[in-house]
Amino acid sequence: MRKASRLFEIIQILRLARHPVTAADIAGRLEVTVRSIYRDIAALQAMRVPVEGERGIGYILRPGFDLPPLMFSIEETEAIVLALALLERTGDAELKAAARRVGDKIAGAVPPPLRQTLSARALHAWGTTPRQPDGIDLATVRRAIRDEEKLVIDYRDEQGRASGRTVRPIALIYYSETANIVAWCELREAIRNFRADRVEACAATGTHFRGGGDRLRQLWISGWAESRRDAG
């Protein structure tokens, strides 16, 4: 998590808390070290965010400081509820956890009538939920797409043939049964789809294709549109 995002998350945690929150608790929720939280608290205080407290006791956000309120219509709130419910049906553990945090943040920011819509649980997304794939963490794929970083994967195709690939991931498609990774395959020198449940191992390479993601996505979208025209 980048520092700017982490500072925002800390403000949200303190803002929604009813009692002082320790640095250890914040660190556990954000999956960083306690030392990082101490530095972040100091950075927030230097920016005149009214965080009060001390090490070993906990921190609070003094009343009077808040982020701009989120204002949604009833229909927009219902759209959010359903979208978050759909995320719960993915096999992506990190996205599901993020969806729950989004719901908590919105509930803490909107007026009481809309908060009731969020908590009423009147809208549901039903259906089977794919299990998280064993050989790959989808969070790694999403980060690689954002950072334009190559991945190496061990893949087994539909016929059971195994191969090692170096790929440039550009998109992730969530289906009801699995997720598909869209990537430029350096072995085939073409864009290919890889089912996440057929990936047996995956690792980041540290090698990037900076500036290439948008170009490859345009190539993928153009090819998809052309195949649709041919099918029609």
LOROGU-943121 format. One line per 5 residues: their letters; for each residue x, y, z of N, C-alpha, C. Coordinates in Angstrom, 2 decimals. Example, Ala and Ser with C-alpha at 12.3 -4.5 7.8 and 13.67 -1.06 7.14 Angstrom:
// residues 2
AS = 13.19/-5.69/7.80/12.30/-4.50/7.80/13.20/-3.30/7.80; 12.85/-2.25/7.08/13.67/-1.06/7.14/12.90/0.03/7.87
***
This chain:
// residues 232
MRKAS = 0.84/-1.19/0.00/0.00/0.00/0.00/0.88/1.24/0.00; 0.61/2.16/-0.93/1.40/3.39/-0.99/1.10/4.27/0.22; 2.06/5.15/0.55/1.94/5.94/1.77/0.70/6.82/1.75; 0.40/7.46/0.60/-0.78/8.34/0.54/-2.05/7.57/0.84; -2.16/6.36/0.29/-3.34/5.53/0.55/-3.38/5.12/2.02
RLFEI = -2.21/4.83/2.57/-2.16/4.40/3.97/-2.58/5.53/4.92; -2.15/6.75/4.63/-2.55/7.89/5.46/-4.06/8.07/5.43; -4.65/7.93/4.25/-6.10/8.05/4.13/-6.79/6.95/4.93; -6.24/5.73/4.87/-6.84/4.61/5.61/-6.77/4.85/7.12; -5.66/5.40/7.58/-5.52/5.67/9.01/-6.56/6.69/9.47
IQILR = -6.76/7.74/8.68/-7.78/8.74/9.02/-9.15/8.08/9.11; -9.44/7.19/8.16/-10.74/6.53/8.16/-10.90/5.64/9.38; -9.86/4.90/9.75/-9.93/4.02/10.92/-10.19/4.84/12.18; -9.45/5.94/12.35/-9.62/6.77/13.54/-10.96/7.47/13.54; -11.42/7.84/12.37/-12.67/8.57/12.25/-13.86/7.71/12.65
LARHP = -13.80/6.43/12.34/-14.91/5.53/12.65/-14.80/4.89/14.03; -13.65/5.06/14.69/-13.43/4.41/15.99/-14.13/5.18/17.12; -14.65/4.44/18.07/-15.30/5.05/19.25/-14.34/5.16/20.43; -13.22/4.46/20.35/-12.24/4.46/21.42/-10.85/4.60/20.81; -9.84/4.97/21.61/-8.48/5.06/21.06/-8.04/3.76/20.40
VTAAD = -7.35/3.90/19.29/-6.89/2.75/18.52/-5.37/2.70/18.60; -4.83/1.56/18.97/-3.38/1.44/19.11/-2.71/1.32/17.75; -1.44/1.67/17.72/-0.67/1.55/16.48/-0.59/0.09/16.03; -0.53/-0.83/17.01/-0.47/-2.25/16.66/-1.75/-2.70/15.97; -2.89/-2.20/16.43/-4.16/-2.55/15.81/-4.23/-2.01/14.38
IAGRL = -3.82/-0.75/14.21/-3.83/-0.16/12.87/-2.88/-0.91/11.95; -1.70/-1.23/12.47/-0.70/-1.95/11.66/-1.24/-3.31/11.22; -1.95/-4.00/12.12/-2.52/-5.29/11.77/-3.57/-5.18/10.69; -4.38/-4.15/10.75/-5.45/-3.99/9.75/-4.89/-3.59/8.40; -3.77/-2.83/8.38/-3.20/-2.39/7.12/-2.05/-3.28/6.65
EVTVR = -1.69/-4.27/7.45/-0.63/-5.22/7.12/0.71/-4.52/6.88; 1.06/-3.62/7.81/2.36/-2.97/7.79/2.96/-3.08/9.18; 4.16/-2.57/9.37/4.80/-2.63/10.67/4.29/-1.52/11.58; 4.41/-1.75/12.88/4.02/-0.72/13.85/4.88/0.52/13.66; 6.16/0.32/13.35/7.05/1.47/13.13/6.54/2.35/11.98
SIYRD = 6.01/1.73/10.92/5.45/2.51/9.81/4.27/3.34/10.28; 3.42/2.77/11.15/2.27/3.52/11.65/2.72/4.70/12.49; 3.74/4.52/13.31/4.24/5.65/14.10/4.72/6.78/13.19; 5.41/6.41/12.11/5.87/7.44/11.16/4.68/8.10/10.47; 3.66/7.31/10.13/2.48/7.86/9.47/1.72/8.81/10.40
IAALQ = 1.60/8.44/11.67/0.92/9.32/12.63/1.66/10.64/12.74; 2.99/10.57/12.80/3.79/11.79/12.87/3.59/12.64/11.62; 3.50/11.98/10.45/3.28/12.71/9.19/1.92/13.39/9.20; 0.89/12.71/9.69/-0.44/13.31/9.75/-0.45/14.51/10.70; 0.20/14.36/11.83/0.26/15.47/12.79/1.02/16.65/12.20
AMRVP = 2.06/16.37/11.41/2.81/17.46/10.76/1.96/18.18/9.73; 0.96/17.46/9.15/0.04/18.08/8.20/-1.16/18.72/8.90; -1.08/18.79/10.24/-2.11/19.42/11.08/-3.43/18.66/11.08; -3.35/17.37/10.82/-4.52/16.52/11.05/-4.58/16.28/12.56; -5.70/16.57/13.23/-5.75/16.54/14.70/-5.80/15.13/15.29
VEGER = -4.70/14.39/15.12/-4.58/13.07/15.72/-3.93/13.24/17.09; -4.56/12.71/18.11/-4.04/12.82/19.47/-3.82/11.44/20.06; -2.88/11.35/21.00/-2.60/10.09/21.65/-1.11/9.86/21.76; -0.74/8.66/22.19/0.67/8.34/22.33/0.88/6.85/22.24; 2.13/6.47/22.09/2.48/5.07/21.94/2.06/4.28/23.18
GIGYI = 1.53/3.09/22.92/1.13/2.21/24.00/-0.26/2.47/24.53; -0.82/3.63/24.25/-2.17/3.97/24.74/-3.17/3.95/23.60; -2.81/4.59/22.49/-3.69/4.63/21.34/-3.89/6.04/20.82; -4.57/6.13/19.68/-4.76/7.41/19.01/-6.24/7.64/18.72; -6.62/8.90/18.73/-7.97/9.31/18.37/-7.89/10.47/17.40
LRPGF = -8.96/10.71/16.68/-9.07/11.86/15.79/-9.97/12.86/16.49; -9.42/14.03/16.79/-10.18/15.03/17.54/-11.41/15.46/16.76; -12.57/15.63/17.43/-13.79/16.08/16.74/-13.56/17.39/16.01; -14.22/17.53/14.87/-14.11/18.76/14.10/-13.37/18.56/12.80; -12.64/17.44/12.69/-11.94/17.16/11.44/-12.70/16.07/10.72
DLPPL = -12.95/16.26/9.45/-13.64/15.24/8.67/-13.31/15.41/7.21; -13.51/14.34/6.48/-13.37/14.39/5.03/-14.68/14.87/4.44; -14.67/15.38/3.20/-15.92/15.83/2.58/-16.95/14.71/2.56; -18.21/15.00/2.90/-19.23/13.95/2.95/-19.54/13.40/1.56; -19.91/12.13/1.54/-20.34/11.50/0.30/-21.86/11.59/0.23
MFSIE = -22.37/12.09/-0.86/-23.81/12.23/-1.01/-24.28/11.38/-2.19; -25.13/10.43/-1.90/-25.67/9.56/-2.94/-27.19/9.59/-2.87; -27.80/9.33/-4.02/-29.24/9.13/-4.03/-29.52/7.71/-3.53; -30.81/7.39/-3.27/-31.17/6.05/-2.85/-30.77/5.03/-3.91; -31.00/5.35/-5.20/-30.66/4.42/-6.28/-29.16/4.21/-6.36
ETEAI = -28.38/5.29/-6.19/-26.92/5.16/-6.22/-26.43/4.30/-5.05; -27.04/4.47/-3.90/-26.67/3.66/-2.73/-26.98/2.20/-2.98; -28.14/1.92/-3.59/-28.49/0.54/-3.91/-27.52/-0.05/-4.92; -27.06/0.76/-5.87/-26.07/0.29/-6.84/-24.77/-0.10/-6.14; -24.38/0.69/-5.14/-23.16/0.38/-4.39/-23.32/-0.92/-3.62
VLALA = -24.49/-1.08/-2.97/-24.75/-2.29/-2.19/-24.64/-3.53/-3.08; -25.25/-3.48/-4.26/-25.23/-4.64/-5.15/-23.83/-4.88/-5.71; -23.12/-3.81/-6.05/-21.76/-3.97/-6.57/-20.85/-4.62/-5.53; -20.96/-4.20/-4.28/-20.15/-4.80/-3.22/-20.53/-6.26/-3.00; -21.82/-6.56/-3.12/-22.26/-7.95/-2.99/-21.68/-8.82/-4.11
LLERT = -21.61/-8.27/-5.31/-21.03/-9.02/-6.43/-19.55/-9.29/-6.20; -18.84/-8.33/-5.60/-17.42/-8.56/-5.31/-17.24/-9.71/-4.33; -18.20/-9.90/-3.44/-18.12/-11.02/-2.50/-18.15/-12.36/-3.21; -18.59/-12.38/-4.47/-18.70/-13.64/-5.21/-17.44/-13.95/-6.01; -16.43/-13.09/-5.96/-15.19/-13.38/-6.68/-14.31/-14.31/-5.86
GDAEL = -13.31/-14.88/-6.51/-12.32/-15.69/-5.80/-11.12/-14.87/-5.38; -11.28/-13.56/-5.29/-10.17/-12.65/-4.98/-10.32/-12.19/-3.54; -9.54/-12.79/-2.63/-9.69/-12.50/-1.20/-9.42/-11.04/-0.88; -8.41/-10.45/-1.53/-8.08/-9.05/-1.23/-9.20/-8.12/-1.66; -9.81/-8.37/-2.83/-10.92/-7.53/-3.28/-12.13/-7.68/-2.37
KAAAR = -12.39/-8.89/-1.87/-13.52/-9.08/-0.97/-13.31/-8.31/0.33; -12.09/-8.33/0.85/-11.79/-7.56/2.06/-11.93/-6.06/1.80; -11.47/-5.64/0.61/-11.59/-4.22/0.24/-13.05/-3.81/0.13; -13.90/-4.70/-0.40/-15.32/-4.39/-0.52/-15.95/-4.15/0.85; -15.56/-4.96/1.83/-16.10/-4.76/3.17/-15.63/-3.44/3.76
RVGDK = -14.38/-3.05/3.50/-13.89/-1.76/4.01/-14.62/-0.60/3.35; -14.88/-0.74/2.03/-15.63/0.31/1.33/-17.00/0.50/1.96; -17.68/-0.62/2.23/-19.00/-0.53/2.85/-18.95/0.19/4.19; -17.92/-0.11/5.00/-17.79/0.55/6.30/-17.54/2.04/6.15; -16.69/2.41/5.19/-16.38/3.82/4.99/-17.60/4.61/4.54
IAGAV = -18.33/4.04/3.58/-19.51/4.74/3.08/-20.56/4.86/4.18; -20.72/3.79/4.97/-21.70/3.83/6.05/-21.35/4.90/7.07; -20.07/5.14/7.26/-19.66/6.16/8.22/-19.75/7.57/7.69; -19.94/7.72/6.37/-19.92/9.06/5.78/-21.29/9.57/5.36; -22.21/8.66/5.06/-23.49/9.11/4.51/-24.48/9.40/5.63
PPPLR = -25.53/10.17/5.34/-26.57/10.47/6.35/-27.31/9.20/6.79; -27.95/9.24/7.98/-28.63/8.04/8.52/-29.60/7.34/7.57; -30.45/8.03/6.79/-31.37/7.29/5.91/-30.65/6.41/4.89; -29.53/6.93/4.33/-28.78/6.12/3.37/-27.98/5.03/4.07; -27.54/5.31/5.30/-26.84/4.29/6.08/-27.75/3.09/6.32
QTLSA = -29.03/3.36/6.53/-29.99/2.28/6.73/-30.11/1.42/5.47; -30.07/2.07/4.30/-30.13/1.32/3.04/-28.92/0.40/2.91; -27.76/0.88/3.34/-26.55/0.07/3.25/-26.61/-1.14/4.18; -27.21/-0.96/5.35/-27.17/-2.01/6.36/-28.40/-2.92/6.33; -29.40/-2.60/5.52/-30.65/-3.37/5.55/-30.51/-4.76/4.96
RALHA = -29.50/-4.99/4.12/-29.28/-6.29/3.47/-30.52/-6.77/2.72; -31.15/-5.84/2.00/-32.33/-6.18/1.21/-31.98/-6.58/-0.21; -30.73/-6.26/-0.65/-30.29/-6.62/-2.00/-29.17/-7.66/-1.89; -29.27/-8.70/-2.70/-28.30/-9.79/-2.63/-27.87/-10.20/-4.03; -26.62/-10.64/-4.14/-26.13/-11.24/-5.38/-26.00/-12.73/-5.11
WGTTP = -26.72/-13.53/-5.86/-26.78/-14.96/-5.59/-26.03/-15.74/-6.65; -25.62/-16.93/-6.29/-24.95/-17.80/-7.25/-23.71/-18.42/-6.63; -23.04/-19.27/-7.40/-21.86/-19.95/-6.90/-20.70/-18.97/-6.77; -19.85/-19.24/-5.82/-18.67/-18.42/-5.59/-17.43/-19.25/-5.90; -16.60/-18.81/-6.86/-15.41/-19.61/-7.16/-14.42/-19.56/-6.01
RQPDG = -13.76/-20.68/-5.76/-12.75/-20.67/-4.70/-11.50/-19.98/-5.20; -10.74/-19.46/-4.28/-9.50/-18.77/-4.64/-8.55/-19.77/-5.28; -7.95/-19.44/-6.43/-7.03/-20.39/-7.09/-5.83/-20.69/-6.22; -5.35/-21.94/-6.31/-4.25/-22.39/-5.46/-2.90/-21.84/-5.90; -2.69/-21.73/-7.21/-1.35/-21.44/-7.70/-1.03/-19.98/-7.91
IDLAT = -2.00/-19.11/-7.70/-1.77/-17.70/-7.99/-2.62/-16.83/-7.07; -2.04/-15.73/-6.64/-2.76/-14.73/-5.85/-3.22/-13.64/-6.82; -4.53/-13.48/-6.96/-5.04/-12.50/-7.92/-4.63/-11.08/-7.56; -4.34/-10.83/-6.30/-3.84/-9.51/-5.91/-2.50/-9.23/-6.58; -1.66/-10.26/-6.74/-0.38/-10.10/-7.44/-0.61/-9.71/-8.89
VRRAI = -1.61/-10.31/-9.51/-1.91/-9.99/-10.91/-2.38/-8.55/-11.03; -3.28/-8.13/-10.13/-3.78/-6.75/-10.21/-2.67/-5.74/-10.01; -1.76/-6.03/-9.07/-0.63/-5.11/-8.87/0.27/-5.08/-10.10; 0.49/-6.24/-10.72/1.33/-6.30/-11.91/0.70/-5.51/-13.06; -0.62/-5.56/-13.17/-1.30/-4.77/-14.21/-1.10/-3.29/-13.95
RDEEK = -1.29/-2.86/-12.70/-1.12/-1.44/-12.35/0.31/-0.98/-12.58; 1.28/-1.82/-12.15/2.69/-1.42/-12.21/3.35/-1.77/-13.54; 2.59/-2.43/-14.43/3.13/-2.87/-15.72/4.41/-3.69/-15.50; 4.24/-4.74/-14.71/5.35/-5.63/-14.38/5.10/-7.02/-14.96; 6.12/-7.62/-15.53/6.00/-8.96/-16.10/5.88/-10.00/-14.99
LVIDY = 5.15/-11.07/-15.30/5.03/-12.21/-14.41/5.55/-13.46/-15.10; 6.06/-14.38/-14.31/6.38/-15.71/-14.84/5.38/-16.68/-14.22; 4.79/-17.51/-15.05/3.78/-18.45/-14.58/4.07/-19.85/-15.08; 3.71/-20.83/-14.27/3.66/-22.22/-14.71/2.20/-22.51/-15.02; 1.94/-22.90/-16.28/0.55/-23.02/-16.72/0.29/-24.40/-17.31
RDEQG = -0.92/-24.90/-17.05/-1.34/-26.18/-17.62/-2.60/-25.94/-18.43; -2.55/-26.21/-19.73/-3.68/-25.89/-20.60/-4.80/-26.91/-20.49; -5.81/-26.77/-21.33/-7.00/-27.61/-21.25/-6.67/-29.08/-21.50; -5.63/-29.35/-22.31/-5.24/-30.72/-22.59/-4.27/-31.28/-21.53; -3.96/-30.48/-20.52/-3.07/-30.93/-19.46/-1.61/-30.72/-19.74
RASGR = -1.28/-30.02/-20.83/0.13/-29.77/-21.16/0.68/-28.63/-20.33; 1.84/-28.84/-19.73/2.45/-27.84/-18.86/3.46/-27.01/-19.63; 3.55/-25.72/-19.29/4.54/-24.83/-19.91/4.85/-23.69/-18.97; 6.02/-23.13/-19.15/6.40/-21.93/-18.41/6.28/-20.72/-19.32; 5.69/-19.66/-18.82/5.46/-18.47/-19.64/5.94/-17.21/-18.90
TVRPI = 6.46/-16.28/-19.68/6.65/-14.91/-19.19/5.59/-14.06/-19.86; 4.77/-13.38/-19.06/3.62/-12.66/-19.61/3.62/-11.22/-19.13; 2.94/-10.39/-19.93/2.72/-8.99/-19.58/1.22/-8.81/-19.32; 0.77/-8.89/-18.07/-0.67/-8.86/-17.79/-1.26/-7.49/-18.06; -2.44/-7.47/-18.69/-3.06/-6.18/-19.03/-4.51/-6.08/-18.56
ALIYY = -5.13/-7.21/-18.22/-6.52/-7.15/-17.76/-6.83/-8.42/-16.99; -7.87/-8.33/-16.14/-8.33/-9.46/-15.35/-9.84/-9.52/-15.47; -10.36/-10.65/-15.94/-11.80/-10.81/-16.15/-12.33/-11.83/-15.14; -13.31/-11.40/-14.35/-13.89/-12.29/-13.35/-15.14/-12.96/-13.92; -15.13/-14.29/-13.97/-16.31/-15.05/-14.35/-16.85/-15.78/-13.12
SETAN = -18.01/-16.39/-13.27/-18.62/-17.05/-12.12/-17.82/-18.26/-11.67; -17.09/-18.92/-12.61/-16.38/-20.13/-12.24/-14.89/-19.90/-11.99; -14.32/-18.85/-12.58/-12.90/-18.58/-12.39/-12.61/-17.16/-12.88; -11.34/-16.78/-12.82/-10.91/-15.50/-13.39/-9.97/-15.78/-14.56; -10.03/-14.93/-15.57/-9.14/-15.04/-16.72/-8.14/-13.89/-16.71
IVAWC = -6.88/-14.23/-16.90/-5.83/-13.23/-17.00/-5.57/-12.98/-18.47; -5.73/-11.74/-18.89/-5.42/-11.36/-20.27/-3.99/-10.80/-20.28; -3.15/-11.36/-21.12/-1.74/-10.96/-21.08/-1.09/-11.17/-22.44; -0.04/-10.39/-22.67/0.83/-10.63/-23.82/1.78/-11.74/-23.43; 1.74/-12.83/-24.18/2.59/-13.99/-23.91/3.86/-13.87/-24.74
ELREA = 5.01/-13.81/-24.08/6.26/-13.65/-24.82/6.64/-14.93/-25.56; 6.14/-16.08/-25.09/6.41/-17.33/-25.81/5.67/-17.36/-27.14; 4.38/-16.98/-27.14/3.55/-17.02/-28.35/3.60/-15.71/-29.14; 4.16/-14.68/-28.54/4.23/-13.35/-29.15/2.83/-12.89/-29.59; 1.89/-13.04/-28.68/0.50/-12.67/-28.96/-0.24/-12.54/-27.63
IRNFR = -1.41/-11.92/-27.70/-2.25/-11.82/-26.51/-2.96/-13.14/-26.29; -2.92/-13.62/-25.06/-3.54/-14.89/-24.70/-4.35/-14.72/-23.40; -5.33/-15.60/-23.22/-6.10/-15.67/-21.98/-5.62/-16.87/-21.17; -5.39/-16.67/-19.88/-4.95/-17.75/-19.00/-5.95/-17.88/-17.85; -6.54/-19.07/-17.73/-7.45/-19.30/-16.61/-6.66/-19.35/-15.31
ADRVE = -7.12/-18.59/-14.32/-6.38/-18.53/-13.06/-6.31/-19.88/-12.38; -7.36/-20.71/-12.53/-7.35/-22.00/-11.86/-6.45/-23.02/-12.54; -5.85/-22.66/-13.68/-4.88/-23.54/-14.34/-3.44/-23.06/-14.14; -3.27/-21.96/-13.43/-1.92/-21.47/-13.12/-1.43/-22.22/-11.89; -0.30/-22.89/-12.01/0.22/-23.70/-10.91/1.23/-22.95/-10.06
ACAAT = 1.82/-21.90/-10.60/2.75/-21.06/-9.83/2.87/-19.72/-10.54; 3.16/-18.69/-9.77/3.27/-17.34/-10.34/4.23/-16.53/-9.50; 5.04/-15.72/-10.16/5.98/-14.85/-9.45/6.21/-13.58/-10.25; 6.37/-12.48/-9.53/6.74/-11.21/-10.17/8.20/-11.26/-10.56; 8.54/-10.60/-11.66/9.91/-10.68/-12.18/10.77/-9.49/-11.79
GTHFR = 10.13/-8.37/-11.45/10.90/-7.15/-11.23/11.24/-6.43/-12.52; 10.83/-7.01/-13.65/11.05/-6.39/-14.96/9.74/-5.78/-15.43; 9.80/-4.56/-15.93/8.59/-3.82/-16.27/8.47/-3.58/-17.77; 7.24/-3.30/-18.18/6.99/-2.89/-19.57/6.31/-1.52/-19.53; 7.00/-0.54/-18.96/6.46/0.78/-18.72/5.89/1.39/-20.00
GGGDR = 4.65/1.88/-19.89/4.02/2.53/-21.02/3.42/1.57/-22.03; 3.59/0.27/-21.83/3.09/-0.69/-22.80/1.69/-1.21/-22.51; 1.21/-1.01/-21.30/-0.07/-1.56/-20.93/-1.23/-1.03/-21.76; -1.31/0.28/-21.91/-2.40/0.87/-22.69/-2.36/0.42/-24.15; -1.16/0.36/-24.72/-1.04/-0.06/-26.12/-1.51/-1.50/-26.29
LRQLW = -1.14/-2.38/-25.36/-1.56/-3.77/-25.46/-3.06/-3.93/-25.23; -3.62/-3.11/-24.33/-5.07/-3.18/-24.11/-5.82/-2.73/-25.36; -5.31/-1.72/-26.03/-5.95/-1.29/-27.27/-5.88/-2.39/-28.33; -4.75/-3.08/-28.38/-4.60/-4.19/-29.32/-5.60/-5.30/-28.99; -5.74/-5.60/-27.69/-6.68/-6.63/-27.25/-8.12/-6.25/-27.58
ISGWA = -8.49/-4.99/-27.26/-9.87/-4.53/-27.51/-10.17/-4.53/-29.01; -9.20/-4.10/-29.81/-9.40/-4.09/-31.27/-9.60/-5.50/-31.80; -8.80/-6.44/-31.30/-8.95/-7.83/-31.74/-10.27/-8.42/-31.30; -10.72/-8.07/-30.09/-12.01/-8.57/-29.60/-13.15/-8.02/-30.44; -13.09/-6.71/-30.75/-14.15/-6.10/-31.56/-14.19/-6.70/-32.96
ESRRD = -13.00/-6.99/-33.51/-12.93/-7.57/-34.86/-13.53/-8.98/-34.87; -13.24/-9.75/-33.81/-13.81/-11.10/-33.75/-15.32/-11.07/-33.59; -15.83/-10.05/-32.91/-17.29/-9.92/-32.77/-17.94/-9.60/-34.12; -17.27/-8.74/-34.88/-17.80/-8.40/-36.21/-17.81/-9.63/-37.11; -16.72/-10.42/-37.05/-16.63/-11.62/-37.89/-17.71/-12.62/-37.50
AG = -17.98/-12.71/-36.18/-19.01/-13.65/-35.70/-20.39/-13.21/-36.12; -20.58/-11.89/-36.24/-21.90/-11.38/-36.63/-22.14/-11.54/-38.11
***
